[in-house]
């Protein structure tokens, strides 16, 4: 029996299936210094988030005191459970923050436009959260200082992400070189 040649998929209205090469990423595009600095600052933000987690462990007595101020009817066991729950929640949120900082650093360094938009939203939420926290006045002084550093970091990063040279890099990497 003669071997049959492999079946070719039918061609469609756009030509042969393998006729169109896959788009290749731009070559030779190097991230500008402003963007590289923004990426380094994002990694610093991840470090700041780790530091916040570590500082949280030193704040157990402060957390306990604030919980008791909010509800003086808590039994010792309930107060211990609530304190531990707050601490675990803080660690989980802190680890998520570390992951988000690293994710944003990597994807923005690659010039992904969606990452810049996402970083902008996260930065805006960071600033809004800081303002709300100040208005509520329920943060310990050390927490307020760390939050203020985070806001300054976020503002500096956003400024660097939208500099003209960074903007041009994002356009090149997305394939939009002009309007």
C-alpha positions, 0 to 999 in steps of 0.5 A: 500500500502506498503511503499517503501524503499528509493532509494539508489544511484547507486554505481560507480567505486569508491565505495559507495557515502558515503564510503569516509569520508570528509577530516578533517583539521589537529588537534593540529597544532598551528600557530608558533610565527613568523606567529602570529607576522606576523598576528599581523603586518597585523592587524597593517597594517590595522590600518596604512591604517585607519590612512592614511585615516584620514591623507588624510582629513588633506591634502585637501589644499595640494591636492588642491594646487597640482591639481592647479599646474598641471592645472592652467586653472581649475575654482574654481568649477572644482578645488573643484570637482577635490579635492573632487573626489581625496579625495573620491577616496583616502577614497575608496582605503584606505577602500579597503586596510583596508579590504585586510590587515584584510583578509590577516591577517585572512587567513594567520593565518589559514595557507592557502597557497594561502593567503601567495602567495597573501600576497607576491604579495600584499607586492611586489606591495606595495614595487614597488608602494613605489619605483615608488612614490619616483621616481615620487617625487609627494608625500607630506612628510607625505605621503612618511613617511607613505608609508615607514612605510608600506613598512617596515611592508610589508617586515617584514611580508613577512620575517615572513611568509617564516620563516621555522616554518611558512613554516612548519605550512602552509605545515601541514595545507595544508596536505603537510607534506613532499615532 
